[in-house]
Amino acid sequence: MTYQQATDYLFASQPAFHIVGAAAYKPGLQNTYSLMEHLGNPHLRFRSVHVAGTNGKGSVSHLIAASLQCAGLRVGLYTSPHLLDFRERIRINGQMIGQQEVVRFVEENRSFLDALKPSFFETAMAMAFDCFAREQVDVAVVEVGLGGRLDSTNIISPLLSVITNIGLDHTEFLGSTLPEIAAEKAGIIKQATPCVIGETDPQTAPVFLKKAEECGILGDGLETSGCRLWFADQCAYLRRCRLHDAPECQLHGLYQDKNMQTAYVALRALYPVFPSLRSEAVKRGFAEVCTLTGLRGRWEVLAKEPLVVCDTGHNSHGIKYVAEQLREQKRPLRIVFGMVDDKDVDTVMQLMPREAVYYFTQARTRRAIPAERMRALWRQVAGEKAAASCYQTVEEAVKAAIKEAAADDLVFIGGSNYVVGEALSLFPKQ
């Protein structure tokens, strides 16, 4: 079996959420426990950090992993989705799992997978945990796929749980209100296990406090001993040692200040477990996070003249900050944009800059909203004469935007992970 055959099998036999959407979602942990038992319970053979949240969990996971790596640890990193290569989901010290390791896993476990019929995400996670156990990582940073309570990653017993923020996304699975969604995310909070909450919100804070009380982890300040719940934006230690004293981070989006704050407090909480995690390791981890971990698509500069930038913000909670950053630019804007059908498109349209030329497109996924529909929705907001054209492929839209742009224009590419992933393949990595 070749690597291509192995990934074709994974995508064809186990429909992936990033391809088919809700039909691929299998809430509950029974399949995961069956997979773990079949593999010899690899999740019990390494320490972990568990990261959930509506937005920013990928960036926070990478910041934590990079800093732990700089502290001299062997660090596994499991995230989703991937942008270019399936193997981006599973890394050790920044290196993707080998193609032959993917082939080995599929060949050795295919008959069991055919019988169990797990979701694509469950299988990918099982592959990651099997890899981390085999490679004897010191710690693995594990990003939740969707929600928390019923997410298949929620079988681990982490050193620390992290919840970045709560926004209205995946409401068909997690609930239609912020407290309902927070309750699902709070499902990763474990008994006697410290937890960091990235942002304080009056609607969701009571949910986390109630769960923390049930789990016996209420407390105050990083300086206290024992298990604690911390809200990163209220941490007394952080107020005394402001993050702007740290070197510039490789992540440049406006929202990254909050992600850096969350990751910083999480790393402070991990220091008693990993004494080598000193300030020098954290500073280097932040300064070189993309280089060390391979993270891409977060306000990433793809070209200079014209300036071409992409960002994976893909729901109203995340695009709010992308739109704000676009408005702050002092350049004419050309925006290549496409979304998928489970997002709050109407709200996103209201957030996007009006003074821009739009190139609406659709990624190669059945979930993509047709470009013509995107343009129609935009013109309901910006007016029938709004500058907006349609392209059937991301490549066509990107090339048209660059061709029509002046040297000092900004071409922005975004709206979904899939649009960004296809765009990245068009540019040599900087």
N, C-alpha and C positions, 0 to 999 in steps of 0.2 A: 504494500500500500504506500502511495506517495503522500506527501503533506497535503497536496491539493485534494486528493481523494478522501483523506481523513477529514478535512474541513468541510468538503462537500457532503460527507455523511452526516456530520454534526448539524449542518444547516438544513439538510433535506429530511432527515429522520426525526429531528427534534426542533420544530418550528421556534424561531427566536423572536423575542418581543420586538427587537429592532427591525424585524422584517414584517411580522404579521400583527403586531400589537396585542390587544387584549386576549386573543385566542391562545397566546403562548403563556399566559400568566397562570401559574398553578400555586395558589396560596397554600400554606401548610408545610410541615416539616417531615412528613412520613417518608416521602421519596428520598429526602436528604439523609435521614437516618438509615434507610436501606442502603443507599450508596456508601455511606461511611462504614457501615458494618461489612459490606462486601469488600471494601478497600482496606480493612483492618483498622478502622477509626483513626485516620491520619490527623483529624482535627484535635485529637487529644495529645499529639506529640510535638506541638510547638506553642509558644506563647503568642498572644495577639493583641491588637488594638482594633476596636470595632467602630466604624464611622458611618453615621446616617445623616439624613437631612434632605431638604428639598433641593437646595442649590449649594454649590461649593464643596460638597463632600469629596469630589475628585481632587480638587486643588488642595484641600486640607490633608487628604490621605497622602498625596505626593510630598507635601511639605514635611509631614511627620516622618515619612519613610526616608526622605533625603537626609534629614537631620540625624536620624538613628544610624543611617549608613555612615555619616561623617563621624559618628561616635565610635566607629570601628566595629559595628555589629553587622551580622549577615541578615539582611532584611528582605522578607518576601512582601510582595505588593499585589493585591488582587483588586482590580477595578473594572468598571464597565460604563458604557459600551466601548468598543474599539473604534478607531477612526479609519485605519488603513489595513491593519493586519490583526487577525484574531489573537495572535500571541501577545499583543499589547496588554491584554487583560492579566497576564501572569508574568511577573518579573521577580528576579532576585538580584538585589543591588543594581537595579536599573537595567539588567539584561533580560530580554524576553526569553521565555521558555524556548528550548530548541525545537526545530521542526520534527526531529526524530522522536523527541519526547511526546509530542502530540500524537504522532503515528503510533508509538508504543502503547500509549494509553487507550487509544481507540481499538487497536488490534486485540489487546489483552482483555478488554472489557465489553466488546461489542455485543456478544451474546447476552450478557446481563443487561445492557442498556436496551437492547431490542425487547427484552421481556418486561422490564420495569417501565419503559417509556417515560423517562423524566423529561422535564423541560430543558431547553438548550442552556438556560442559566444554571440549572441544577447540575448539569453535566460539566459545564465549564468550571463551576466552583469546586466540584469534586476533583477535577483534574488539577486545579490550583492547590488544593489542600494536600493531595497526594504528592505533588511536586515539592511543596514546602517541607513535608515530613521526610521525603527521600533525601532532600538536600540539606536537611538539618539546620534550618534557619534559626537564628536566635529569637526572632520575633517577626510576625507577619502583620501588616496593616491591611485590614479587610474592609472594603467598601460595601455597604448594603446595596442591593440591587434596586428594590422597590419597597418602600415602607420601612418595616423593621420587625414588628411582632411576628409576622408570618413569613418573613423573608428567609430563604433557605440558608443564608449566612448566620442566622440566629441560633445556631447550634454551638457556637464557640463560647468559651468562658474567658472573656478577655481580661487583660490587665486594666484596661480603661475603655469606657464607652464615650463616644463623642457624637453629639447631635448639632449640626451646624446652624440650621435655621428651619423655620416652618413657613411654607407658602402653599397656595392653592394649586396643586398639580396632582395628576392621577386621581382625581376626585371619584372616579367610578369605582376605584378599589379601596381608597383610604378614607373616604368621607367627604362631605361637602363643606365642612367648616374647619377653621384652623384648630380648634380644640380637638375635633375628631381626628384630624391628621396627626396632631401632636401625640395623641394617645397611641396611634399605631407606631410612630417613631420611637416613643418612650418604651416600647416593647423590648428594646435592646438593653435597657437599664437592668442590671442584674443585682441580686442580693450581695451585699458587702463588696461591691465593685465600684470604684470611683467613676464619676461621669462629669464631662464638661459639656455645657450647653453654650453654643456660640453667641446667641442673641437673646436678650430679654424682651418678651412681648407680653403685654398684659392679658392677652387671650390665652396664651399657651403656657406661661410660667406656672400657673396653678396646677396644670396637668403634670408638669415635670416635678414640682414640689411634692405632689401627692404620691407619685410613683417613687420618688426618692425616699419619702418617709416609710412607704411600705417595704422598701429594700434596705432601710437602715443606713442611709448614706448622707443624711443631712448634716451640714457643718458650715464652717466659715473660714475662708482664706486658705491659700496654699501652704501657709506656714504651720497649720495645725496638723496633728497626726491622725492616722486612721482614714477610713473611707469617707469621701466627701462628694457633694454635688457643687459644682462651680458654674456660675454664669460668667463667661469670659469677659463680657463687656462691663462687668461690675467688679472684677477681681481687684482687690486692693493692691496686690503686688504689681499688677500690670499698670495701675495708675502711678505707682512710684517709679517704675522703670518703663517709660514710654517706648512703644515699638519704633518710633521714628529715630531712636538712637541706634537701631540696628542697621546694617548695610542694606542697600537697595535690593529688593527681591527681583528675581527674574520674571515674576508674574506682574504684569503692569495694568491690568484692568482695574477700574475704580473699585469694584467690589472686593478686590484682593486684600485691601486693608482689613476687612472683617475676617476674611479667611486666615490671614496671617495672625491676627489676634487670637482666633480660636486655636490654631495650631500651636502658637506660642504657649498658651496656658496649658494645653494638652501635654506638651513636652516638659513643662515645669512639673506637671503631675507625675510624669514618668521618671523624672530624675532619681527619686529614691530607689527605683528598681534598676536603673542603668546609670551608675555614677559617672561613667565616661561621657554622658550626655551633657557636657558643659557648654557654656555660652558660645565658645568658639565653634563647636560642632553645629549648634543651632544657626549661628550667623552664616556659616558656609553652606549649610543645608538650604537656607532661604535664598542666598545669593546665587546658588548654582542648581536650584531645584529642577529646572528643565533639563539641564545637561546631565545631571546625575540620574534622573528617573525616566527620561524620555517623554515627559509630559508635553503635549502639543495642543494647539487650538484655543489657548486662553489669551485673547488679545495678542495673537501672534502676528508679527510682521513677516509677510511673505515676499515683498518686493519694495523698492524704495522710490522709483520714479516711473509711474505714479506710486504713491504709498498704498500698498495693499495689505489689509489687515483682516484676520478672521477671528471669530469668537464663537464658542459653542453654547452660549446662552440660548435656551430654547423654550422657555416658558415665560409667562408674564412677570413672574417674580424675578427672574434673571435678566430678561430683556429690558426691564426698567432701568437697570444700571448701564447696560450696553447703550441704550438710547440716550441716556444722560451723557455718557462719554462721547458719543457721536456729536451731540449738540455743542460740546465744548471745543470741538475741533475748529480750527481757523482756516479750513480748506473747503472747497466745493466737494459735496458728497455724491458718490455714486454707490448705490447699495444693491448687491446681489443677494436675493432673499428667497427663502422657501421654507415651508413648515410641514409638519405631519398632522394627521387628522385628530389626534387626541389632545391637542393643546387649545388654550383659550385664545383663538386667533383674533376674535373681535377686540379683546382687550389689548393684545399686542399691537394691532393696527392703530389703536388710539395712542399708543406710546411712541411710535416711530416718528422720526423727524419729518416734517412736511417739506422742508426746503432741501430736497434731494432728488436725484434721478434714480428711478428704481428699475431693476432688471429681475423680474420675478421668474422663478424656475422651479423645477421639481427634481428631487433626488431619485435614484434608481431603487425605490422601495414602493410597494403597493400602498403604503400608508401615506405617501406624499400627496399633498393637496395640489391639484392641477394649477399650473401657473396662471391660466386664464381666470380661475376662481380667485386666486390671490390678488390679481390686478383689479378684479371687480370689487372685492372687499376694500381694497385700498382706495379706490376712487369714490366709494361711498363715504369715506372719511376725508379724503383730501380734495375731492372734487373731480368732475369728469375730465377736466383738462390736465390733471396731474401727469407729470412726465413718468410714464411707466410702460415698459414693454415686456413681452413674454418670450421665454426660451424653453425648449423642450428638454434640454440637458443643462447641467451645471457648467460643463465645459463651455458650451456655447454662450451662456450668460456671462461667465467670467471673461472670456475673450472679447466679447462685445463691450463690456464695461471698460476694460483696459484700453481697447482700441480707441474708444471715444473720449478717454480721459486725457486731460492735460497733465504735464509733469508734476504740477503742485496739487492735483486732486487727491482725494482719499477714496479708494475703492474698498468698501467694507463687504465681507462675505459672511453670512450667518443665517440664523433662523432655526436651524436644526443641526444636530451632530452629523447627519447624513450629508447635508449640503457641504459642511466644513470638511468632512472626510474626503468627499470627491474632489473638492477644491485643492486640498493638500497634495493630492497626487499630481497636480498640474505644475507644482513648483518644486525646484530642488531645495532640499532642506538647508536652511541657513546655518 
